[in-house]
Amino acid sequence: MYTDKQPAFDEQVPVQRPSALIDVDSKRRYELVPKDVISLGKDKDNDISLENDPAAHGCHALITFAVNNFWLEDLGTTCGTFLNDVRIEKPVMLSPGDSILVGRTRFRIE
């Protein structure tokens, strides 16, 4: 039977879901636990505060847990958020081994 239906959003699940975000410089490890939203930015009230990063915005990016995976989203910042050295324009799915740049802070996904 022919169908023109696109693959379902929930079929885009990687083989292994990320479990941690590692700050490459400080080696600080942030466990990724399935919750609705993890905020990253310069403000102290973010889940991951980048208060010492002069290039980070107050609330710079979000990591959202949806469809059984983690997704990275820039919040319209002027300097952008990068996944594997490519500026993101829409939410992108995270996988182990990915590199994230928020301001001047680089993270590695495990």
C-alpha positions in Angstrom: 0.0 0.0 0.0 1.4 3.4 -1.0 1.5 6.2 1.5 3.1 9.7 1.4 3.3 9.9 5.1 6.6 11.2 6.5 8.5 9.2 9.1 7.1 10.0 12.6 9.0 12.5 14.8 9.4 9.8 17.5 11.3 7.5 15.0 14.3 9.9 15.1 15.7 8.3 18.3 19.5 7.6 18.3 20.9 4.3 19.2 22.1 5.6 22.5 20.5 8.5 24.5 23.0 11.0 25.9 23.6 10.8 29.7 25.9 13.7 30.5 27.2 17.1 29.5 30.9 17.7 30.1 32.5 21.2 30.3 35.6 20.6 28.2 37.7 23.2 30.0 36.7 22.6 33.7 35.9 18.9 33.2 32.7 19.5 35.2 30.1 16.9 34.6 26.4 17.6 34.4 24.1 14.5 34.4 21.3 14.7 31.9 18.2 13.4 33.6 15.0 13.2 31.7 13.1 16.4 32.8 11.3 18.9 30.8 13.9 21.7 30.4 17.5 22.3 31.3 18.5 26.0 30.9 22.1 27.2 30.1 23.2 30.8 30.4 25.0 33.5 32.3 22.2 34.1 34.9 22.7 32.2 38.2 19.2 30.8 38.2 19.9 28.7 35.1 20.2 24.9 35.6 23.7 25.2 34.2 25.1 28.7 35.0 27.8 30.1 32.8 28.3 33.2 34.9 32.0 33.5 34.1 31.5 33.3 30.4 31.4 36.9 29.0 30.0 35.8 25.7 27.0 33.9 27.1 23.6 35.5 27.3 21.4 35.5 30.5 19.4 32.6 29.3 21.2 31.4 26.2 20.0 27.9 25.3 17.8 25.1 26.4 18.2 21.3 26.4 14.7 19.8 26.3 13.7 16.2 26.9 11.1 15.2 24.4 10.2 12.2 22.3 12.6 10.0 24.4 15.6 12.1 23.7 17.4 15.4 24.5 17.2 18.4 22.1 19.3 21.6 22.0 17.7 24.9 21.2 19.2 28.4 20.9 17.1 31.2 22.4 17.6 33.8 19.7 21.1 34.9 20.9 23.2 37.2 18.8 26.3 34.9 19.0 24.3 31.7 18.6 24.6 28.2 19.9 26.6 25.6 17.9 26.4 21.9 17.6 29.5 20.2 16.2 30.7 23.7 15.1 27.6 24.4 13.1 25.2 27.2 14.2 21.8 25.8 15.0 18.6 27.5 13.7 16.1 25.1 15.2 16.0 22.5 17.9 18.4 19.6 17.1 18.7 16.2 18.6 21.7 15.4 20.7 23.8 12.3 20.5 26.8 11.0 22.4 30.0 12.5 21.0 28.4 15.8 20.0 30.1 19.1 20.8 28.1 22.1 22.0 29.3 25.7 22.1 27.4 28.2 24.2 29.1 31.6 24.4 32.7 30.6 24.8 31.9 27.5 26.8 32.3 24.1 25.0 30.6 21.0 26.2 30.9 17.4 25.1 28.0 15.0 25.2 28.4 11.5 26.6 
